Amino acid sequence: MKSRVVERFKFEAAHAVIINGQAEEIHGHTFRVEIAVEGPLKNGYVIDFLELRAIVDRIIEKLDHRNLNSLFENPTTENVALWIAEEVKKRLPEDVRLKRIVLWEGDENGVEFEF
């Protein structure tokens, strides 16, 4: 049996994605993030919701109300999602692993990675 914990987060940020060598006009979004982690059940849970929330909140606060171009060479939704994923992986307890991340750029456009 596989056990997963799923948490959702959001942050506000601006970016100007570079497409075919041209930067878009800078614009902002409400980004929504869904993180799913997997691990063994210990004492009836995989990871405490509050522990996972604290881990991800510390990462998201680096992006919230920022110009993502100052943090990423090309702040595509894919690049931002992969960065968040790597930061989450570094901070999870040893027996818990990141299984999936979904990052929505607004309400209609999103990317998903499974690990």
C-alpha positions in Angstrom: 0.0 0.0 0.0 1.2 3.5 -0.9 0.4 6.4 1.3 0.5 10.0 0.2 -0.1 13.3 1.7 -1.2 16.2 -0.5 -1.0 19.9 0.4 -1.9 23.0 -1.7 -0.2 26.4 -1.6 -0.4 29.7 -3.5 1.8 32.7 -4.1 1.7 35.9 -6.1 4.6 36.7 -8.5 5.5 38.4 -11.7 7.6 37.2 -14.6 8.5 37.8 -18.2 9.1 34.4 -19.8 11.7 34.3 -22.6 10.2 32.6 -25.7 12.4 32.1 -28.8 14.8 34.7 -27.5 12.2 37.3 -26.8 11.0 38.3 -23.3 7.3 38.7 -22.9 5.9 41.8 -21.2 6.2 41.4 -17.5 3.0 40.3 -15.9 1.7 38.7 -12.8 -0.1 35.6 -11.7 -1.5 33.9 -8.7 0.5 30.6 -8.7 -1.1 27.6 -7.1 1.1 24.7 -6.1 0.1 21.1 -5.2 2.7 18.9 -3.5 2.2 15.2 -3.0 4.7 13.2 -0.8 4.8 9.5 -0.3 6.2 7.3 2.5 5.5 4.6 5.0 2.8 5.0 7.6 4.4 5.6 11.0 2.1 6.0 14.0 -0.8 6.4 11.5 0.6 9.1 9.2 3.2 9.7 6.5 4.2 13.2 7.6 2.3 15.7 9.7 0.4 18.2 7.6 1.9 21.1 9.6 5.5 19.8 9.1 5.0 19.6 5.3 3.3 23.0 5.3 6.2 24.5 7.2 8.7 23.0 4.7 6.9 24.3 1.6 6.0 27.7 3.1 9.7 28.5 3.7 10.3 27.8 0.0 7.3 29.6 -1.3 8.1 32.7 0.7 11.2 33.2 -1.5 8.9 33.5 -4.5 5.9 35.4 -3.1 5.4 38.9 -4.4 8.7 38.8 -6.3 9.8 39.3 -9.9 10.8 35.8 -10.8 13.2 37.1 -13.5 15.4 38.2 -10.7 15.6 34.6 -9.4 15.5 32.5 -12.6 17.3 32.8 -16.0 14.0 32.0 -17.7 11.1 31.8 -15.2 8.9 29.4 -17.1 6.3 27.5 -15.0 8.3 24.4 -15.7 11.5 25.9 -14.3 9.8 27.3 -11.2 8.1 24.0 -10.5 11.4 22.1 -10.8 13.1 24.5 -8.5 10.4 24.2 -5.9 10.6 20.4 -6.3 14.3 20.3 -5.7 14.0 22.6 -2.6 11.3 20.3 -1.2 13.3 17.2 -1.8 16.2 18.6 0.2 14.1 19.3 3.3 11.9 16.2 3.5 12.5 13.6 6.2 14.6 10.7 5.1 11.8 8.2 4.6 9.4 10.6 2.8 9.9 11.4 -0.9 8.3 13.9 -3.2 6.0 12.1 -5.6 4.3 14.9 -7.6 4.2 18.6 -8.0 1.7 20.6 -9.9 2.2 24.3 -10.5 -0.7 26.4 -11.9 0.0 29.7 -13.5 -3.4 31.3 -13.0 -6.5 29.2 -13.3 -6.0 27.6 -16.6 -2.3 26.8 -17.3 -0.2 24.4 -15.3 2.6 21.9 -15.4 2.9 18.6 -13.5 5.9 16.5 -12.7 6.0 13.0 -11.2 9.0 11.6 -9.5 
